[in-house]
Structures are given as structure tokens and as C-alpha cells.
């Protein structure tokens, strides 16, 4: 399986497959056809088969997909069958909200440290994890096996922070700052930029477009 040739669109859909399959498992569904899955995914059955064929198919003609098996296999493709240690840098409202999101552990992401520059927050516990000062990050990373850093800090300091984290062994950055880091980190470091404002603007566009269409009918 050559994953280098798999499109970003397919990779973007994989977490949705995983989420919907998890819901099916909770509902006690043992198998599902591509047509039935397409109704939940709002993707054509043909697209679903093409997507999954990138990774070997997983289905049987006349039977469909075994939900538990497909859920497990997509989890492996997404790397969710192993535990990924991560830290959060920036313990403001967003950072603490992410720290309190308990589903991280269910997906194989274990929060092991929270850091901030504000001395008022030092020692404050978030879900049992005490907030530490940012200047202790290098020592913490040297003594702990951490792969992922979540950045919820101002954009003015995010590039320098990313540089320091990468130099101390961080392999992936989940970036909530309003600056794309893809062009400023070395090759081999994975970056996922999350722009909440862009998502809200897309929502605004879709809402406005819908209202315009309603008026024109």
C-alpha cells in the first residue's frame, strides 16, 4: 500500500468514517453496506468504495463491511492503535478547554503536560495535570517521550515556540495560532493548522448563501 499517492481528500474523510463507525458500534450494528454508510457520510457509495480500496478494500461483495473490523482497521491507518503523548502550550481559555476534552484519551492521545508563561497559573491543576512554566519545557521533553505539541499561544510567539519544540524532539504540531507553520518547520515535522475563524467564516458564507436562495425562491 503506497500511502504517498493517497489524496488529502481521502485522508480528510478517514476520521469521519471512524467517527460514524464508532456510532454504529455503539448502536449495536454489526455490518453495513456502502450504500447504507453513504447515507450517513453524505458521500456516494462509489466514493466510499474508492476511498477504502486505497487501503485494501475491507468489504465483501454481497455482505458489505464488518463494522468492528473496519473501525479497527481505519483506527490503525490513522495511528490510533498506539498512544501518542502530547503537551499543550498556552493554558488560557482555549488551552484549558482542550485539556478538559476527555475524548483525547479514547482516541489514543494522552495529555502529559500543560505549559504557560503566566506565573499566576503555575501549579493550577487542569484534570489533574498541574500547569508548568514555559521555560521548563526543554527539560520536560528531555525526560518524557512526547510526540505532539498543541499550540494555543499568540501568533507573535508561535514561530519561536515551534522552533524550540522541534529542537527538543517534538515531531508534530497542532497549531491554533493565527499563523501557518508549514513553511517554517523542518521537513519531517508534521503540522496541522487549525483556523477557527476560517471555519466560522465558512459557516457564515453557507448561512448567507442559504438565506439568499430562500429569498430568491
Beta strands, then each sheet from edge to edge (+ up, - down):
strand 1: 31-32
strand 2: 65-66
strand 3: 84-89
strand 4: 109-116
strand 5: 125-126
strand 6: 129-133
strand 7: 148-151
strand 8: 172-175
strand 9: 190-193
sheet 1: 1+ 2-
sheet 2: 5+ 6- 4- 3- 7- 8- 9-
end
